[in-house]
């Protein structure tokens, strides 16, 4: 037999002996041998028993809501015994005795209601709370109690003879309010009984029906008591003591069956705990309860773990303060330690691999950058290779005559400036076209304007007109128009004396050139989009280049 079972048997034995002793004092108190003394002793026994039970409940019950209900029940039972003792043994004034009698209904109304609430809480989680709608039970019980306490005003509960000089519980009758109160008591007790029955029947074993027995006895006793059974009044006439003991017995059976969660079965819990490593110690770190096969832990280690977890070998010791001592448990971290080591090795391997990948990425990015630069260089060079070769020739010729023929050298520099202007603007247009970016009309306007400005170095008269309705152009169209213009001025650049440029929007983009030079420019006509016109009596040649969006000319 475990120490816990011994303590339970001893406590239960003391309670049973106290009830038997109080009953014996009731029998003795009926005689003439110190009746008042034995009546007081009987009341003190019950009050002490109920108070001890109330303190025990607060220590044992885990579910906070049930703990509050049961504590209030213990307080109400103590009040019931105190009021009963005051009514029969202290006060003799009729009004005081009558109101003490009315106060009987404080526990008589609220204890059955609390029993119902506790029955509804059976099997619920420890933090369970009732919905707000359940407050109707408190309202009904409070209203009925108020009717009892104000009975002198309306006699809705108890009636008294009109000619009675004193109103007492010896000459009273009953009104409809009394039967409502009795019905409410029976209803709450019966509802608690039904709820307990349905919650008990789903359990296995005969002991799980024990909470029903005292509750059923309470209902039967109440019915017989109010019916006025003489034998009952003679043997168990103290309704306060009998019902109080039955209520306590019901709650204790609920605790014993596990319906009301308590912390009084640690020995059974730890004795059946296999595969866990938990302990409970007192304030001096002495082990009081320990799970099966728990590895011994020194007091010094437990003390250190109170501040922070302590790792020893492959176990981590944790300590948490609880009421009256400490909860100690260990956590097997050997697997976690192995995982940590593997993770660290993997992290190092991944770091090395990431470094290699980062180096390869940088090298690949550099290679792609070089390739892109080479591609753009080839693209730009292919677009202006003719002009670049021409500038090389002019530069070589300039070096040869710069000192002997300054005028011709100046002309060569002017021609080089015209070609450089074209190369600069053409490369800009090429980059925009390669990126598939729309080109604004102003960009093409600046290209033509810069080229015409450099032609002035050769003494070429020029004018430029750009249609304001032009907006955004495709890069291919702008490039084709500018290339045609360049081919015209390079056809006879040394003999070019005047040029008029006009850009208008007409079914695409139309470039009109009026060119004054000696060379015949009709050779530049190729395709339907180019026209060349010249009157015999005019020195200007008129060329038209029509480019639709997307042309490559």
ZIKA-V845971 format. One record per pair of residues at least 4 apart in sequence whose C-alpha atoms are under 6 Angstrom apart, sorted by the first residue. I is the first residue (numbers start at 0). J is the second residue. Records with the same first field share a line. If there is no record, write none. Layout:
I: J / J
This chain:
8: 12
16: 20
21: 41
24: 28 / 37 / 41
28: 34 / 37 / 38
43: 47
46: 77
49: 73
53: 70 / 73
56: 60
59: 261 / 262
60: 66 / 261
61: 260 / 261
62: 125
65: 117
72: 110
75: 106
78: 82
84: 88
85: 89
86: 90 / 96 / 99
93: 97
97: 167
101: 148
104: 108
106: 110
108: 140
111: 187 / 188
112: 187
115: 187 / 191
118: 191 / 195
121: 258 / 259
122: 258
137: 141
146: 150
150: 154
154: 158
155: 174 / 176
156: 174 / 176 / 177
157: 172 / 173 / 174
158: 171 / 172 / 173
159: 171
173: 177
178: 182
182: 186
185: 189
186: 190
195: 199
199: 207 / 208
207: 256
210: 249 / 252 / 253
211: 215
213: 245 / 249
216: 220
220: 224
223: 228
231: 235
232: 236
238: 242
239: 243
253: 258 / 259
254: 258 / 259
266: 270
269: 289 / 290
272: 290
273: 291
276: 293 / 328 / 329
277: 289 / 290 / 327 / 328
278: 288 / 289 / 326 / 327
279: 286 / 287 / 288 / 325 / 326
280: 284 / 285 / 286 / 287 / 324 / 325
281: 285 / 323 / 324
282: 324
304: 308 / 309 / 317 / 318
305: 318
308: 316 / 317
309: 315 / 316
310: 314 / 315
313: 331 / 332 / 333
314: 330 / 331 / 332
315: 329 / 330
316: 328 / 329
317: 327 / 328
318: 326 / 327
319: 325 / 326
320: 325
321: 325
332: 336
335: 339
338: 342
342: 346
345: 349
346: 350
349: 353
353: 357
356: 360
359: 363
360: 364
367: 371
372: 376
376: 380
377: 381
379: 426
380: 384
390: 394 / 415
393: 397
397: 401 / 408
400: 404
401: 405 / 408
413: 456
417: 453
420: 450
421: 425
422: 426
424: 446
431: 436
432: 436 / 474
437: 472 / 473
438: 471 / 472 / 473 / 474
439: 470 / 471
440: 470 / 471
445: 449
454: 459
455: 459
459: 496 / 497
460: 497
461: 497 / 498 / 499
462: 499
463: 500 / 501
464: 501
465: 501 / 502
466: 502 / 503
474: 478
475: 549
476: 548 / 549 / 550
479: 551 / 552
488: 492
491: 495 / 518
494: 516
495: 516
496: 515
497: 514 / 515
498: 513 / 514
499: 512 / 513
500: 511 / 512
501: 510 / 511
502: 509 / 510
503: 509
504: 508
507: 546 / 547
508: 545 / 546
509: 544 / 545
510: 543 / 544
511: 542 / 543
512: 541 / 542
513: 539 / 540 / 541
514: 539 / 540
515: 539
521: 531
524: 529
528: 544 / 545
529: 543 / 544
530: 542 / 543
531: 541 / 542
532: 540 / 541
533: 540
